[in-house]
Structures are given as structure tokens and as C-alpha cells.
Amino acid sequence: MTPDEFRAARKAMGLTQTELAVELGMQLRQIQNLEKGTAELRRIHALAIERVTLAYAVGSGKPDIAGPLIRKDALAFADIA
């Protein structure tokens, strides 16, 4: 995941940087640095925002909020559940 993709995921949910920081249990400055690319965007960050976007997609009834990979995984899970 790139900083631009991270930012786009936040915006797709309609969250401010502050709101996303609260959702992820992070500091505002960390979110700002991840989006600017001045901090390393690690796999754990990508997994966390994917999980939050999935929750927002389900809650809002808007599946496009969740990225294609997490959407695919969720649909596969639904098939076996």
C-alpha cells in the first residue's frame, strides 16, 4: 500500500486524519506522516486500515469503500460461513 492509497482509503470512509487516528489507536502525527510518506507505511498499517474500511463498508452498505483485496477475502469468507 502506498501513502496515496492509504489517504484514499481514509477519504473513502469520509474520515478526517484525526478520526482515523482514533479508529486505529494512533497519534494524529503518525497518520499525517504515513500519508505524506515521511514515515514507513508498514504491513500492519495496511492491514489495520483494510479492516477499518471493511467495517465501514459493511456498516454503510457501500462495498466499494473496502479495497478490492479485502472485499475479495470477505466474499470468500462469506461463502464458507
C-alpha positions as CSV (number, residue, x, y, z in Angstrom):
1,M,0.0,0.0,0.0
2,T,1.3,3.4,-0.9
3,P,0.7,6.7,1.1
4,D,-1.7,7.8,-1.7
5,E,-3.7,4.5,-1.3
6,F,-3.7,4.9,2.5
7,R,-5.1,8.5,2.1
8,A,-7.6,7.4,-0.4
9,A,-8.9,4.7,1.9
10,R,-9.4,7.3,4.7
11,K,-11.2,9.7,2.4
12,A,-13.4,6.9,1.0
13,M,-14.7,6.4,4.6
14,G,-15.2,10.1,4.9
15,L,-12.9,10.3,7.9
16,T,-10.5,13.1,8.9
17,Q,-7.0,12.3,9.8
18,T,-7.9,12.8,13.5
19,E,-10.9,10.4,13.2
20,L,-8.7,7.8,11.5
21,A,-6.1,8.1,14.2
22,V,-8.7,7.4,16.9
23,E,-10.0,4.4,14.9
24,L,-6.5,2.9,14.6
25,G,-5.4,3.9,18.1
26,M,-2.6,6.1,16.7
27,Q,-1.5,9.7,17.1
28,L,-2.6,12.3,14.5
29,R,1.1,13.0,13.7
30,Q,1.6,9.3,12.7
31,I,-1.3,9.4,10.3
32,Q,0.0,12.6,8.8
33,N,3.5,11.2,8.3
34,L,2.1,8.0,6.8
35,E,0.1,10.0,4.3
36,K,3.0,12.3,3.4
37,G,5.3,9.3,3.0
38,T,7.7,10.6,5.7
39,A,7.1,7.5,7.8
40,E,7.3,3.9,6.7
41,L,3.9,2.5,5.8
42,R,4.2,-1.0,7.2
43,R,2.1,-4.0,6.5
44,I,0.4,-3.6,9.9
45,H,-0.8,-0.2,8.9
46,A,-2.2,-1.6,5.6
47,L,-3.9,-4.4,7.4
48,A,-5.4,-2.1,10.0
49,I,-6.9,0.3,7.5
50,E,-8.2,-2.5,5.4
51,R,-10.0,-3.9,8.4
52,V,-11.5,-0.5,9.3
53,T,-12.6,0.1,5.7
54,L,-14.3,-3.3,5.7
55,A,-16.2,-2.4,8.8
56,Y,-17.2,0.9,7.3
57,A,-18.3,-0.8,4.1
58,V,-20.5,-3.2,5.9
59,G,-21.9,-0.6,8.2
60,S,-22.7,1.8,5.4
61,G,-23.9,-0.8,2.9
62,K,-21.3,0.6,0.4
63,P,-19.0,-2.3,-0.5
64,D,-16.8,-0.1,-2.7
65,I,-15.4,1.6,0.4
66,A,-13.4,-1.6,1.1
67,G,-10.5,-2.2,-1.3
68,P,-10.6,-5.0,-3.8
69,L,-8.4,-7.4,-1.9
70,I,-10.2,-7.2,1.4
71,R,-13.5,-7.3,-0.5
72,K,-12.4,-10.5,-2.2
73,D,-11.4,-12.0,1.1
74,A,-14.6,-11.0,2.7
75,L,-16.7,-12.6,0.0
76,A,-14.7,-15.8,0.1
77,F,-15.3,-15.9,3.9
78,A,-19.0,-15.3,3.4
79,D,-19.1,-18.3,1.1
80,I,-17.7,-20.7,3.7
81,A,-19.6,-19.2,6.7
